[in-house]
Structure formats: structure tokens, C-alpha cells
Amino acid sequence: MNKPLNQSNHKIAIIGYGSQGRAIALNLRDSGYDVVVGLREGSPSIAIAKKDNIPTITTVGDAVSKTDVICFAFPDHLHERVYRDDIKPNLSKNCTLLFLHGLSVHFGYIEPPEDADVILVAPHAPGDAVREKYLGDRSISAFYSVYQDSSGQAEKNAIDLAMGLGIQKRWLVRTTFEHEAVGDLFGEQAVLCGGLAALVKNGFDVLVENGIPAENAYLEVAHQLDLIVELIKKHGIEGMLRRISVAARFGSLQTGPKIIDRAARERMQVVYDRIRTGRFTDHLKKLTPDRIAELDQACAELSDPRLENVIRKYRD
């Protein structure tokens, strides 16, 4: 049986050193864990990890062979190939596989060994915020889950690792790999990233096209978003509506259901079904470097100088 996970008897391989991987590695290191970072040869992240004084930086396969806890902190669409080629052949017996997102396990990108613990710790924040909260001794929330418990210690180990990341136990929410994977993908596509960005951009365009200055338009449809979100987080949707002006409340109740109407709800259901059935992730894992370059170009084409110039002016 595996030992309970603590700072003294386990080495942790962080595979990947992007925004989230860097935060995970630094937080665990600063919490006393023995951290090894695994990167592909020639990765530009090697220089960043060296600057951060990570004690051991090596190849993915070597990092896995030196450790018994492996954190998947690299892009999801690469999990299947990297697991097959570099991680699986080098796994030790009774290891722990730590995922930051349930996607690759739930949708079958990888098949873990039967003797492994398979756990999830999914922070509800991008990497920079995970690190910032840790340094400020403040906690974010996170999901955690156990997919496979070979040791009998998997849940405790997931909680210990989350606390090593600076996440207080009261901010941990138990879930399943399926619910985290499907919910996260839907939330970011339909609401938090895709839906919100489209709503902001269209609102900005309508105001500017009708003669409202770009600066005014930005301040009305984007700059105050965090204030409204904070009200919702503290008081709920009803509480938010009761804390804005009568004119804002009256107009919101009349107009909101016309913008996000039954047809929009039905389109959201289509998005959900595409995710739940695996059609989205089937396409995701086929992404090539050329296709990712096309995505970068598509992002650039969405950039609007009128909006970007104002954002730069008000950037903190």
C-alpha cells in the first residue's frame, strides 16, 4: 500500500511549465514538497524554470522515472501522445497520477495502470491567480476527485496536495472527473470565455456603430464586469439586481431574456451535447501545430483596435 502523501516521502513530477504548471510547481515547492519539472528538450519553459530556481529540470521521461507523483500540467490535447510515449513507459509501481482537469481521463485519452491512484485537483483560477493567492496567504476554491484508489489513501492525498497549493480545505468541493470535465468545458465555451467575449464585443460594436465614443462603450460594456461579478458571487443574481439602480434593474429584467432567449438556451444545449458525447474532445486531440497557429490567427482577427486601445488606457 502506498504511503500517505506528505512532503518527506514523495517526489512530485510537474509535467509542463506553462501558467498553471509554473504555479503548481512553485506552490508545492514552497510548501516543502520535492518537485521535479519535466519538459521536452528545447522547451522555452526551461529558461523560466531555471530562473525560478527549480532544483531539478529534466526530460519528461526522466522526471517520471525519478518520482512517484506525476502532475499533468501540460495541454490536454497532448495528454494521449505524451502519456503513451513518455509517461507510461517510465511509471513506477503504485504511483499517483494527479490531473488538473478531468478531460483526458473521462474521455479516455489515457488508461491509467490498475495499481495507480488517479486523483484530480482543479483550481478555479488561472495559474497567475493560483500563485498570487498563495503568496498572499489567501485561498481560491477548487474541485477535487478520486477516479481510482489503489492505495486507500487517494482522497487524503488529493486533499494534502490541494492544501500544498494553498487551497484551504473549506474551499475544496468534491466532484467526479466527468462532472468537472464536462462542466468546465461547457462553462468556458458557452459562458465565461466564448459567450462573454462575444456578448462584450457585440455590445461594444452596437454602441460605437451608433455614435457612442469607443472609450464610453468600453466603460459601459466591459470595464465594470468585475464589479457585477463580485455582486453575484457575494449576493447571487437576485441580490445583484437589488443592489443596482432602479433603472438598471427595470431595464435588465425587460431586456436580459430577450438577448439570452429560448433560442440561445437551445444553442447552449447543443454545445453541452457536443461536449458530453465526446465530439468536441475527439476534435481537440487532433489539433496539430498548424491548426493551433490558425487558432492564434483567428484570435488576432478578432482583435479590434478601437477596443484594444481603450483597454490599454485603463489597464491596471
DRENTIDREN-223829 format. One record per residue (C-alpha): residue number from 1; residue in one letter; x, y, z negated. Coordinates in pm, 1 decimal. Each point is the difference from the previous one (the first is absolute). Layout:
N
   n res       px       py       pz
 NUM   a        X        Y        Z
...
//
This chain:
316
   n res       px       py       pz
   1   m      0.0      0.0      0.0
   2   n    123.5    349.9     81.6
   3   k    107.9    228.8   -280.8
   4   p   -215.0    304.8    -78.0
   5   l    121.8    291.2    207.4
   6   n    210.1    251.3   -189.0
   7   q    298.0    221.8     60.4
   8   s    259.5   -253.2   -116.3
   9   n    -76.4   -328.5    173.2
  10   h   -103.6     87.4    355.7
  11   k    149.0    175.6    301.1
  12   i   -235.8    182.5    233.0
  13   a     55.4     37.3    374.5
  14   i   -166.0    304.8    151.2
  15   i    -28.6    -71.7    372.1
  16   g    -29.8    335.8    172.9
  17   y     90.9    349.9   -114.6
  18   g   -257.1    231.1    150.8
  19   s   -210.5    235.2   -210.2
  20   q   -169.5   -273.6   -203.3
  21   g    298.9   -234.6    -15.2
  22   r    227.6    276.2   -124.1
  23   a   -243.0     93.2   -278.4
  24   i    -43.4   -364.3   -103.2
  25   a    376.0    -60.4     -6.4
  26   l     85.2    315.6   -194.3
  27   n   -280.9    -36.5   -253.4
  28   l     81.1   -364.3    -73.1
  29   r    371.3     78.4    -19.2
  30   d    -61.8    285.2   -241.9
  31   s   -223.0   -230.4   -206.8
  32   g    295.2   -234.0    -47.7
  33   y    -59.2   -261.1    269.4
  34   d    288.3   -143.0    205.3
  35   v    -88.0    116.5    351.6
  36   v    147.3   -109.6    333.9
  37   v   -106.1    177.5    320.7
  38   g    -19.0   -206.9    318.3
  39   l     15.4    177.0    337.4
  40   r     68.5    -97.5    359.2
  41   e    349.4     67.3    125.8
  42   g     35.2    354.9    127.3
  43   s   -310.5    127.1   -179.1
  44   p      9.3    378.6    -55.3
  45   s   -140.4    -67.9   -348.0
  46   i    335.0   -146.2   -109.1
  47   a    148.1    349.8    -33.7
  48   i   -301.5    115.8   -202.7
  49   a     24.9   -296.5   -237.7
  50   k    373.1     63.4    -45.0
  51   k    -68.0    365.6    -79.5
  52   d   -253.6   -117.7   -260.1
  53   n    272.9   -212.0   -162.2
  54   i   -177.2   -330.0     55.1
  55   p    262.7   -244.8   -130.6
  56   t    -50.3   -278.1    255.5
  57   i   -102.0     60.4    362.0
  58   t     21.6   -295.7    235.1
  59   t   -177.8   -183.2    281.5
  60   v   -353.9   -128.8    -45.8
  61   g    101.8   -366.1     -7.8
  62   d    282.4     60.2   -245.6
  63   a   -221.5    210.2   -228.2
  64   v   -258.9   -278.7    -10.4
  65   s    262.8   -265.6    -73.9
  66   k    137.9    205.1   -293.5
  67   t   -337.6     57.3   -168.6
  68   d   -313.2   -175.9   -119.7
  69   v   -251.0    285.0     35.7
  70   i    -50.6    128.8    354.1
  71   c   -193.3    322.4     61.1
  72   f   -142.9     48.5    349.3
  73   a     54.8    375.9     39.8
  74   f     32.8     13.3    378.2
  75   p   -272.2     57.7    264.0
  76   d   -282.4   -255.7      1.1
  77   h     15.6    -70.9    372.6
  78   l    356.3   -131.6    -47.0
  79   h    -78.6   -235.7   -289.9
  80   e    -64.0   -310.3    209.7
  81   r    327.0     16.5    194.2
  82   v    225.2    114.8   -285.6
  83   y   -148.6   -259.3   -235.7
  84   r     50.9   -277.9    254.8
  85   d    353.0     97.6    104.5
  86   d    161.9    154.1   -309.2
  87   i   -202.2    -51.7   -316.6
  88   k   -143.3   -352.6      3.9
  89   p    331.7   -178.3     82.0
  90   n    168.8    170.4   -297.3
  91   l   -266.4    -29.5   -270.7
  92   s     95.9   -157.7   -330.6
  93   k   -220.6   -251.7   -177.6
  94   n   -273.0    142.3   -223.1
  95   c     42.8    352.6    136.1
  96   t   -247.2    286.6    -19.8
  97   l   -126.1    176.7    311.9
  98   l   -115.7    353.3    -79.9
  99   f   -220.5    180.0    252.1
 100   l    -97.5    366.0      4.6
 101   h   -294.4    -69.8    232.5
 102   g   -213.1   -312.0     36.2
 103   l     -7.9      5.4    380.1
 104   s    265.1   -252.8    100.0
 105   v   -108.1   -262.2   -253.2
 106   h   -375.2     33.2     48.4
 107   f     17.9      9.2    379.8
 108   g    247.3   -287.2     19.4
 109   y    314.3    173.1    120.7
 110   i    195.7   -213.6   -245.6
 111   e    -52.1   -330.3   -181.6
 112   p    170.1     11.7   -341.9
 113   p    176.2   -306.7   -143.0
 114   e   -212.7   -200.6   -242.5
 115   d    247.7     48.5   -285.9
 116   a     -2.0    381.2     27.6
 117   d   -197.2    255.7   -195.2
 118   v   -171.0    241.1    239.9
 119   i   -106.4    330.6   -154.0
 120   l   -118.6    343.0    106.0
 121   v     70.6    343.3   -145.3
 122   a   -147.8    268.8    225.1
 123   p     57.5    358.1   -123.1
 124   h   -269.0    251.3     95.7
 125   a    248.7    255.8    125.9
 126   p    269.2     44.4    264.3
 127   g    358.9    -66.9   -100.9
 128   d     95.7    359.4    -77.1
 129   a   -288.2     28.8   -246.7
 130   v     84.0   -336.6   -160.3
 131   r    351.2    127.8    -68.9
 132   e   -111.8    349.3   -105.9
 133   k   -251.9   -134.9   -251.7
 134   y    261.3   -236.3   -143.0
 135   l    251.0    280.7    -48.8
 136   g   -269.5    212.3   -162.0
 137   d   -102.7   -284.7   -232.1
 138   r   -348.8      2.1    148.8
 139   s   -191.0   -298.7    130.9
 140   i   -178.2    -62.3    325.6
 141   s   -260.5   -272.4     42.2
 142   a     66.6   -325.7    181.4
 143   f   -163.7   -325.1     98.2
 144   y    156.0   -327.5   -107.5
 145   s    -83.7   -357.2     88.0
 146   v    119.0   -359.3    -15.9
 147   y    -28.9   -210.1    315.6
 148   q    201.5   -297.9   -120.8
 149   d    109.3    -81.2   -356.4
 150   s    258.3   -276.5      1.3
 151   s    169.6    105.3   -322.6
 152   g   -298.3     73.7   -220.3
 153   q    153.6    346.7    -47.8
 154   a   -105.3    170.7    324.2
 155   e   -254.0    243.0   -146.6
 156   k    232.3    103.5   -281.6
 157   n    283.4     46.2    247.4
 158   a   -214.4    216.7    228.0
 159   i    -93.2    221.9   -294.7
 160   d    362.4     17.4   -119.1
 161   l    118.2    108.1    345.1
 162   a   -276.0    258.7     25.8
 163   m    103.8    143.4   -334.3
 164   g    360.2      2.7    123.3
 165   l   -122.4    221.0    282.9
 166   g   -136.8    240.7   -258.3
 167   i   -362.9   -108.1     27.9
 168   q   -172.7    -10.4   -336.2
 169   k   -201.9   -312.3    -70.7
 170   r   -325.1    192.0    -36.8
 171   w     40.9    123.9    358.7
 172   l     28.9   -352.8    142.4
 173   v   -307.1   -141.3    175.4
 174   r    -15.5   -373.5     67.5
 175   t   -120.2    -93.0    348.1
 176   t     52.5   -266.8    267.0
 177   f    238.7      3.0    293.6
 178   e   -302.4      0.0    233.4
 179   h   -175.1    294.1   -161.8
 180   e    318.6    208.0    -15.4
 181   a     96.0    -77.6    359.9
 182   v   -339.9     65.2    155.6
 183   g    -88.6    294.7   -224.2
 184   d    333.7    173.0     49.3
 185   l     -8.3    -30.7    378.1
 186   f   -359.6    120.9     18.2
 187   g     58.5    289.7   -238.9
 188   e    301.0    134.7    185.8
 189   q   -152.1    -46.2    346.6
 190   a   -357.5    114.7    -54.4
 191   v     34.0    253.5   -281.1
 192   l    332.4    104.4   -151.7
 193   c    218.5     34.2    308.8
 194   g   -181.6    -61.7    327.0
 195   g   -342.9    130.8    -96.6
 196   l    119.1    296.5   -205.1
 197   a    255.2    115.2    257.4
 198   a   -261.8    -10.1    274.7
 199   l   -251.6    188.6   -215.9
 200   v    251.8    272.7    -87.0
 201   k    120.9     37.7    358.3
 202   n   -350.5     22.6    145.4
 203   g   -110.8    248.9   -264.8
 204   f    308.6    212.6     67.5
 205   d    -63.8     -9.9    376.0
 206   v   -365.0    106.0    -33.7
 207   l     90.9    302.6   -211.4
 208   v    288.7    113.3    222.2
 209   e   -195.6    -51.3    322.1
 210   n   -270.5    225.5   -142.7
 211   g    240.1    283.1    -75.3
 212   i    101.3    -70.0   -359.9
 213   p    376.8     63.4    -46.6
 214   a    209.2   -315.3    -29.8
 215   e    119.7     97.9   -347.4
 216   n   -356.4     41.7   -122.9
 217   a   -100.9   -329.8    159.8
 218   y    282.4   -188.4   -170.3
 219   l    -82.7    151.7   -339.0
 220   e   -366.5    -96.1     38.7
 221   v     29.3   -361.1    123.8
 222   a    334.5   -131.2   -129.5
 223   h    176.1    206.0   -265.9
 224   q   -263.6    -56.2   -268.5
 225   l    -35.8   -374.9     49.6
 226   d    207.7    -91.5   -304.8
 227   l   -223.5    216.7   -221.5
 228   i   -315.0   -178.5    115.8
 229   v    165.5   -340.8    -30.3
 230   e    105.5     80.7   -357.0
 231   l   -359.1     91.5    -85.3
 232   i   -122.3   -331.3    143.3
 233   k    267.6   -194.9   -189.0
 234   k    -89.9    170.4   -328.2
 235   h   -376.5     35.1     31.0
 236   g   -125.5   -215.5    289.1
 237   i   -182.9    120.9    310.1
 238   e   -300.9    129.5   -193.7
 239   g    228.2    174.8   -248.1
 240   m    194.4    161.6    282.9
 241   l   -320.6    129.2    159.0
 242   r   -113.5    146.8   -332.0
 243   r    330.6    186.6    -36.3
 244   i     -2.2    181.5    333.6
 245   s   -206.8    304.4     92.2
 246   v   -373.5    -20.0     64.2
 247   a     59.9     92.3    364.9
 248   a    263.0   -274.3     35.4
 249   r   -225.3   -255.9   -170.3
 250   f   -307.6     95.3    205.7
 251   g    192.4     -9.5    327.3
 252   s    184.6   -321.4    -84.6
 253   l   -317.0   -191.9    -79.7
 254   q   -161.0    120.1    322.6
 255   t    297.7    -48.8    230.8
 256   g    209.8   -288.4   -136.8
 257   p   -245.3   -275.4    102.7
 258   k    -22.5    150.6    349.1
 259   i    377.2    -14.0     52.1
 260   i     51.6   -344.5   -154.5
 261   d   -331.0   -149.6    107.9
 262   r   -138.2   -352.1     47.8
 263   a    187.9    -33.7    329.0
 264   a    327.9     85.4   -174.6
 265   r    -80.2   -257.5   -269.5
 266   e    -58.6   -261.9    269.8
 267   r    333.6     83.8    162.6
 268   m    165.3    -41.3   -341.0
 269   q   -154.3   -347.3    -19.3
 270   v    155.5    -83.2    337.3
 271   v    339.1    110.4   -137.0
 272   y    -51.8   -214.4   -310.3
 273   d    -95.2   -306.4    203.3
 274   r    306.2     40.2    223.0
 275   i    220.5      2.8   -308.8
 276   r   -179.7   -280.1   -188.4
 277   t     10.2   -243.2    291.0
 278   g    372.0     54.3     57.9
 279   r    -34.2    160.7    341.5
 280   f    182.2    313.3   -117.0
 281   t    287.7   -191.4   -159.7
 282   d     29.9   -226.0    306.6
 283   h     83.7    314.0    197.2
 284   l    212.7    146.6   -279.6
 285   k    248.7   -286.2    -12.7
 286   k     56.1     26.1    375.6
 287   l    133.2    355.2    -25.9
 288   t    329.7     39.5    182.5
 289   p    253.5    283.7    -32.7
 290   d   -128.6    139.3    332.1
 291   r   -358.4     -4.3   -125.2
 292   i    103.1    170.8   -324.2
 293   a    173.9    267.4    207.9
 294   e   -332.0     48.3    180.4
 295   l   -171.1     44.8   -337.1
 296   d    255.2    265.5    -90.9
 297   q    -72.3    175.2    328.9
 298   a   -374.5    -18.0    -67.1
 299   c     57.9    163.1   -340.2
 300   a    200.3    277.0    166.2
 301   e   -278.3     59.2    251.2
 302   l   -247.7     49.7   -285.2
 303   s    213.3    281.2   -139.0
 304   d   -161.5    341.6     40.0
 305   p    244.6    294.5    -20.5
 306   r   -279.8    227.2   -122.4
 307   l    -57.2   -225.5   -298.6
 308   e    363.0   -100.2    -59.1
 309   n    119.2    361.8     -8.6
 310   v   -250.3     88.8   -271.1
 311   i     81.9   -314.2   -199.8
 312   r    367.8     98.7     -3.2
 313   k    -92.6    340.0   -142.1
 314   y   -190.8   -151.6   -291.9
 315   r    225.4   -297.4    -64.9
 316   d    111.8    -22.2   -363.4
//
